[in-house]
Amino acid sequence: MHEAWLPREHPLHRPRHGAKQYVALVCAFLFFAAPVLAWTLGARAKPLENRPLASFPSVTEGWGFFTGLNDWASDRLAFRPQAVHAVEGISEGVFGEPAPHGSEPGGTPVGGGGGGEQPPSTPDPALFPDVIRGEDGWLFLGHDVSYKCLPDMELDRIITGLRRWRSVVEASGREFRLVIAPDKSTVYSEHMPDEYVGRDCMRRLRSEFWRRVPEATGAIDMRPTLRELDRRRDDPVFTKIDTHWRHAGGLAMVRRLAESLDPGVTTTWKVEPGRTYQHRADIPALVGKDREWTVRSYSLAPDGGADNTRFLGSDFQEPLRLESRARPGMIDEPTRMIADSFTQFASPYLAASFSDITIAHPDNVLSDPEGVGRMLAEGEVVTFEFSERFLAGGRYAMLAPDMAERVGEILKRNPV
């Protein structure tokens, strides 16, 4: 007999639900119901970071279902931006210092090498801040560090996944190109603070990543190009308050891509300063700030004549198709591209220099592998642009072997 069924006077009687259990049940109900209730009342969550909101985890993910609930609930809080802004305001107004936003004040940095203590083998994710404040107003995205200290995949598996994608694409008769966009913290490491959570584990993986991945996968390493470009410019290629490169970096990537496909094709290009516009910076939003930076774009005439750029805002969740009449100085082979937010600052120049290109987000490969396979099958060139932090952290689900195989089957049925 269960203890709860015994008479209350019985010395072994124990209620089925004690006071603490009821409190836990109420908290669990609020955890699940609050986002739903807010949505019912018309509130809508907005992404703070430059990524889609986390989706509700599937029960087929095993323990991943429980670990994924936190990200889902956090992202779905309708008033999250206001909460972040309030925390930042209270911290600065009352205590006179920025809010830690995930860091642990006074704690020993994970991998910081302080005090002679050995860092834990698995750092606590809660220790990593959302934003790392560097010198002279430089802000860095915390994921530059946390993704490398807490990778979802080991480097060997990442390399194997990239090689498999190259194999299935080239086996279908298509050309394959892979571009790695480096993190701002990699290009401007000198502006990072001397001490921060995860410094040593980030540096270790970053060093191994750049030592192994470009050579093992044939990837285009943008670091030397960006450093040379930075040396010749008055402004840095990355702005202080956004995690992405400027249009100069996007244009440099397009030039490297075009030259890799058709050496010498860019000799006729005429590039001139274009329009300027205001762009909302992504890093300050994570600490409750709303700041903008002035974006300088360019015009690109591939044949030296009229400007051929097109500015179409897109996050590539819905594939972006860009077509124009082929001209000298352009890549005229149909090109299909998987790319993330760094390519948003390159898409005008892809439109100007590729006569037929379609760009889709890496998330689409996971959500609709057949649809992406059909899209890639339309091209004769397949290009991937991946950012360092997501790639080094193994955060691209499309690197799983079954993803490449499923898409590869479609490409195999439609060879070039």
Sequence and secondary structure as in RCSB ss.txt:
>XXXX:A:sequence
MHEAWLPREHPLHRPRHGAKQYVALVCAFLFFAAPVLAWTLGARAKPLENRPLASFPSVTEGWGFFTGLNDWASD
RLAFRPQAVHAVEGISEGVFGEPAPHGSEPGGTPVGGGGGGEQPPSTPDPALFPDVIRGEDGWLFLGHDVSYKCL
PDMELDRIITGLRRWRSVVEASGREFRLVIAPDKSTVYSEHMPDEYVGRDCMRRLRSEFWRRVPEATGAIDMRPT
LRELDRRRDDPVFTKIDTHWRHAGGLAMVRRLAESLDPGVTTTWKVEPGRTYQHRADIPALVGKDREWTVRSYSL
APDGGADNTRFLGSDFQEPLRLESRARPGMIDEPTRMIADSFTQFASPYLAASFSDITIAHPDNVLSDPEGVGRM
LAEGEVVTFEFSERFLAGGRYAMLAPDMAERVGEILKRNPV
>XXXX:A:secstr
  GGGS TTSTT   SS HHHHHHHHHHHHHHHHHHHHHHTT     SSSS       GGGTTHHHHHHHHHHHH
T TTHHHHHHHHHHHIIIIISS   TT  TTS  TT   TT    SS  GGGS SEEE GGG EEETHHHHHHHS
 SS HHHHHHHHHHHHHHHHHTT EEEEEEE  HHHHTGGGS SS TTHHHHHHHHHHHHHHHHHHHT EE HHH
HHHHHHH SS SB TT SSB HHHHHHHHHHHHHHHSTTGGGG EEEEEEEEEEE HHHHTTT   EEEEEEEEE
ETTSSS         SSS EEEE    TTSB S EEEEE GGGGGTHHHHHHHBSEEEEE HHHHHH HHHHHHH
HHT SEEEEEEEHHHHHTT  GGGSHHHHHHHHHHHHHS  
